[in-house]
């Protein structure tokens, strides 16, 4: 029996909303929001070395939700702002 390694049957993957954090911003206070969101199954979390949003990073904490920048003054407010963004502009 001959079979191909390239024709593997793949499980369909569920699309997830994507939330990206800058490593520097995590150190500045976004880590608490990260810890809350990492437990959720509907969100894919990504950490980036730098997201090139330095002016926003200097002003407060932020995350990039499905490509949109979301800002807040503290972690609790950031989680609420991310939830609001996901309600207004869900990926699916």
C-alpha positions in Angstrom: 0.0 0.0 0.0 1.4 3.4 -1.0 0.3 6.5 0.7 1.3 10.1 0.4 2.6 12.2 3.3 1.2 15.3 1.6 -2.4 14.2 1.6 -3.1 14.1 5.3 -6.7 14.6 6.3 -6.8 17.8 8.3 -9.2 18.7 11.0 -11.1 21.9 10.2 -9.8 24.7 12.3 -12.1 27.1 14.0 -11.4 30.8 13.2 -10.5 32.7 16.3 -10.3 36.4 17.0 -6.7 37.5 17.2 -5.3 39.8 19.9 -1.7 40.9 19.6 0.4 42.4 22.4 3.7 44.2 22.2 6.2 42.7 24.6 7.2 46.2 25.8 3.6 47.1 26.5 3.1 43.9 28.4 5.9 45.0 30.7 4.2 48.4 31.1 1.0 47.0 32.4 -0.9 45.0 29.7 0.3 41.7 31.2 -2.7 41.6 33.6 -5.1 41.8 30.6 -3.0 39.2 28.8 -3.3 36.8 31.7 -7.1 37.1 31.6 -7.4 36.7 27.8 -5.0 33.8 27.5 -7.6 31.6 29.4 -10.3 32.2 26.7 -10.8 29.7 23.9 -12.3 32.2 21.5 -9.2 34.3 21.2 -5.8 33.6 19.7 -3.1 35.6 21.6 0.1 36.6 19.9 3.1 38.4 21.4 5.3 40.6 19.2 8.7 42.1 19.8 7.4 45.5 18.6 4.2 46.4 16.8 5.5 49.8 15.6 3.0 51.7 17.7 5.5 53.4 19.9 3.5 56.7 20.3 0.5 54.7 21.6 2.8 52.5 23.8 4.2 55.6 25.5 0.8 56.9 26.4 -0.8 53.8 27.9 -1.5 50.1 27.4 -2.9 48.7 24.2 -3.6 45.6 22.2 -4.3 45.0 18.5 -7.6 43.2 18.1 -8.2 41.7 14.6 -6.0 44.5 13.2 -7.6 47.4 15.2 -5.7 49.2 17.9 -7.5 49.2 21.3 -6.2 51.4 24.1 -6.9 51.8 27.8 -5.6 53.3 31.0 -5.4 50.0 32.9 -5.7 46.2 32.3 -9.3 45.8 33.5 -10.4 48.6 31.1 -8.3 47.1 28.3 -10.1 43.7 28.7 -13.5 45.5 28.6 -12.4 47.5 25.5 -11.2 44.3 23.8 -14.5 42.6 24.5 -16.4 45.7 23.1 -14.2 45.6 19.9 -14.9 41.9 19.5 -18.7 42.5 19.8 -18.6 45.3 17.3 -16.2 43.7 14.8 -16.0 40.0 15.2 -13.8 37.9 12.9 -16.6 35.5 12.1 
